[in-house]
Amino acid sequence: MTDLPLTRIAASEAKQSYIRSAVSITESLTEMAHVAKESDIVALTTLLSDPEISQPIYTLPAQINHDTVAAFIGQHLDERERGEGLLMISTDENGLATAYYDIQVWPEWASCKLGGAISSKHQNTGRGGSGALEVFAWLFEIIGVDLICETAALDNIRTARLLDRIGFTYIGEIDSKLPGGGLRPSRYWELKKTDWQHAQSKP
Ligand SMILES: CC(C)(COP(=O)(O)OP(=O)(O)OC[C@H]1O[C@@H](n2cnc3c(N)ncnc32)[C@H](O)[C@@H]1OP(=O)(O)O)[C@@H](O)C(=O)NCCC(=O)NCCS
């Protein structure tokens, strides 16, 4: 199993506490999403019950139902309190979940990893790419990380294309640890804040 992130630059105490504090006070991710709470269990369970969403993602509970999603939300609220993780959900005007974002944060490395999905009716419309860009900007600018890493299943072409276009550097294949035990081969990318800022400054 590979421990993430692969690139590890120790963050100063001040930076670590800034990141922990930014995570623990987060209520929303711009206007796109809010922190998933008990009131979101039904909407998130419905979203994650779609195999188009859950099949490619190894960090989700093995079984999706009301209880496992409630525990998943509770675990992330604990991580948020420690400044080490966030689970965010986007909902539409009818209260239906249209996307979710699962952010694992390593304050000690000023680094994080984003996972998530958008509802199948919104996939392949460019929305994943534009949403991901907004989340990456928020992670660098508001949460204060210096490095974002990403993993995807070997056959997840859309994620690979999206990350390549945004400017992530493909590092190679790693073994991801499954929450229920076992390993999944994954492709692995990184994006440094300095490289992202450089790319943003280009016309
Ligand atoms: C991954 C995901 C967020 C991407 O969002 P999306 O809106 O569907 O994707 P986009 O329309 O932004 O397209 C992303 C890229 O894949 C390409 N693409 C789309 N469908 C494709 C296909 N069937 N084959 C090859 N490439 C494809 C697009 O052209 C685009 O590439 P480009 O930026 O070079 O033009 C979304 O598909 C999703 O939620 N998938 C299920 C869960 C998942 O895989 N999550 C990521 C886990 S790491």
The ligand as a Tripos MOL2 file, in Angstrom:
@<TRIPOS>MOLECULE
LIG
   48    50     1     0     0
SMALL
NO_CHARGES

@<TRIPOS>ATOM
      1 C1        -15.1570   12.0880  -13.2810 C.3       1 LIG1
      2 C2        -16.2600   13.1210  -13.4330 C.3       1 LIG1
      3 C3        -16.2840   14.0560  -12.2120 C.3       1 LIG1
      4 C4        -15.9240   13.9720  -14.6870 C.3       1 LIG1
      5 O1        -16.9460   14.9200  -14.9040 O.3       1 LIG1
      6 P1        -17.7090   14.9950  -16.3080 P.3       1 LIG1
      7 O2        -18.5620   16.2210  -16.3070 O.co2     1 LIG1
      8 O3        -18.3970   13.6920  -16.5450 O.co2     1 LIG1
      9 O4        -16.5220   15.1020  -17.3100 O.3       1 LIG1
     10 P2        -16.2100   16.2430  -18.3530 P.3       1 LIG1
     11 O5        -17.3650   16.4160  -19.2860 O.co2     1 LIG1
     12 O6        -15.7260   17.4480  -17.5970 O.co2     1 LIG1
     13 O7        -15.0440   15.5510  -19.1740 O.3       1 LIG1
     14 C5        -13.7840   15.2520  -18.5960 C.3       1 LIG1
     15 C6        -12.8620   14.8070  -19.7100 C.3       1 LIG1
     16 O8        -13.1810   13.4540  -20.1130 O.3       1 LIG1
     17 C7        -13.4500   13.4260  -21.5150 C.3       1 LIG1
     18 N1        -14.4540   12.3900  -21.7210 N.ar      1 LIG1
     19 C8        -15.7590   12.4360  -21.4050 C.ar      1 LIG1
     20 N2        -16.3170   11.2480  -21.7070 N.ar      1 LIG1
     21 C9        -15.3460   10.4570  -22.2080 C.ar      1 LIG1
     22 C10       -15.3010    9.1280  -22.7020 C.ar      1 LIG1
     23 N3        -16.3940    8.3630  -22.7120 N.pl3     1 LIG1
     24 N4        -14.1100    8.6480  -23.1520 N.ar      1 LIG1
     25 C11       -12.9950    9.4120  -23.1370 C.ar      1 LIG1
     26 N5        -12.9890   10.6820  -22.6700 N.ar      1 LIG1
     27 C12       -14.1500   11.1940  -22.2340 C.ar      1 LIG1
     28 C13       -13.9190   14.8150  -21.8710 C.3       1 LIG1
     29 O9        -13.7160   15.1060  -23.2390 O.3       1 LIG1
     30 C14       -13.0080   15.6400  -20.9920 C.3       1 LIG1
     31 O10       -11.7140   15.6930  -21.5440 O.3       1 LIG1
     32 P3        -11.0910   17.0740  -22.0170 P.3       1 LIG1
     33 O11       -11.0630   17.9170  -20.7880 O.co2     1 LIG1
     34 O12        -9.7360   16.7300  -22.5040 O.co2     1 LIG1
     35 O13       -12.0310   17.5820  -23.0540 O.co2     1 LIG1
     36 C15       -17.6710   12.4880  -13.6120 C.3       1 LIG1
     37 O14       -17.7090   11.7770  -14.8310 O.3       1 LIG1
     38 C16       -18.0520   11.5360  -12.5020 C.2       1 LIG1
     39 O15       -18.5980   11.9710  -11.4960 O.2       1 LIG1
     40 N6        -17.7910   10.2230  -12.7110 N.am      1 LIG1
     41 C17       -18.1540    9.1600  -11.7410 C.3       1 LIG1
     42 C18       -17.3050    9.1590  -10.5030 C.3       1 LIG1
     43 C19       -15.8140    9.3300  -10.7530 C.2       1 LIG1
     44 O16       -15.2220    8.7070  -11.6100 O.2       1 LIG1
     45 N7        -15.2220   10.1970   -9.9240 N.am      1 LIG1
     46 C20       -13.8050   10.4590   -9.9380 C.3       1 LIG1
     47 C21       -13.1250    9.4710   -9.0720 C.3       1 LIG1
     48 S1        -11.4230    9.8500   -8.8940 S.3       1 LIG1
@<TRIPOS>BOND
     1     1     2 1
     2     2     3 1
     3     2     4 1
     4     2    36 1
     5     4     5 1
     6     5     6 1
     7     6     7 2
     8     6     8 1
     9     6     9 1
    10     9    10 1
    11    10    11 2
    12    10    12 1
    13    10    13 1
    14    13    14 1
    15    14    15 1
    16    15    16 1
    17    15    30 1
    18    16    17 1
    19    17    18 1
    20    17    28 1
    21    18    19 ar
    22    18    27 ar
    23    19    20 ar
    24    20    21 ar
    25    21    22 ar
    26    21    27 ar
    27    22    23 1
    28    22    24 ar
    29    24    25 ar
    30    25    26 ar
    31    26    27 ar
    32    28    29 1
    33    28    30 1
    34    30    31 1
    35    31    32 1
    36    32    33 2
    37    32    34 1
    38    32    35 1
    39    36    37 1
    40    36    38 1
    41    38    39 2
    42    38    40 1
    43    40    41 1
    44    41    42 1
    45    42    43 1
    46    43    44 2
    47    43    45 1
    48    45    46 1
    49    46    47 1
    50    47    48 1
@<TRIPOS>SUBSTRUCTURE
     1 LIG1         1 GROUP 0 **** ****
